[in-house]
Amino acid sequence: MSATSEERAALRIASGSKPFVEPLRLGERLKQIRLSNQWTLEDVSQRTGLARSTLSKIENDQVSPTFTVVQKLTSGLNIDLPQLFTPPKREHYTLGRRDLTRKGKGKLHPTPTYEHELLGHQLAQKRMIPFKTVVRARHFDEYQQWVRHDGEEFLMVLHGDITLFTEFYAPLHLSEGDSIYFDSEMGHALISISDDDATVLSVCTRGDSV
């Protein structure tokens, strides 16, 4: 019996002669399968035995998975190779969507260290998650653990001064008008260092949590 195209591709991968599939297409397809089943990265990690960080890198085209990794994906997610090879379906949204948030009318989400105001919260399936945050924390030891979440984040200081602590860099002082873009899976935390609590605007790429 002659081998199928998928089997021939698998043999080439196993021999190390080429990547399993183009990383961009596999990453998109994996994310589509995950979201369609309403799974978080942690859910997929538990099903496949693959580290959450590895799954995130695959979805974001930062690594090309080996044949062994693809086997774990197909087995753990109970899918076959053709399903993984199927080109991702592009989601199309009606042009002209909008969601106005008046001053002070965002969805409030207070925590011991931050007071978040989620903006544009009525619009579903956003590619970005914007929110304004009053930074209540004054000392790093007020955090029991690093803040981390999927995706990337853009942050701008709207009022006051803050210190940004990150897992792999020295603490950074930011003043009103300063901004920074960073990988939000990297542990991070903010504290206010001005007389008044600082306020920042953050925009995160869509992930499983904020």
Sequence and secondary structure as in RCSB ss.txt:
>XXXX:A:sequence
MSATSEERAALRIASGSKPFVEPLRLGERLKQIRLSNQWTLEDVSQRTGLARSTLSKIENDQVSPTFTVVQKLTS
GLNIDLPQLFTPPKREHYTLGRRDLTRKGKGKLHPTPTYEHELLGHQLAQKRMIPFKTVVRARHFDEYQQWVRHD
GEEFLMVLHGDITLFTEFYAPLHLSEGDSIYFDSEMGHALISISDDDATVLSVCTRGDSV
>XXXX:A:secstr
    HHHHHHHHHHTTSS SS HHHHHHHHHHHHHHTT  HHHHHHHH   HHHHHHHHTTSS   HHHHHHHHH
HTT  HHHHHS        TT      TT SEEEE SSEEEEESSTT SS SEEEEEEEE   SGGG SS B  S
SEEEEEEEESEEEEEETTEEEEEEETT EEEEETTS EEEEE SSS EEEEEEEE  S  
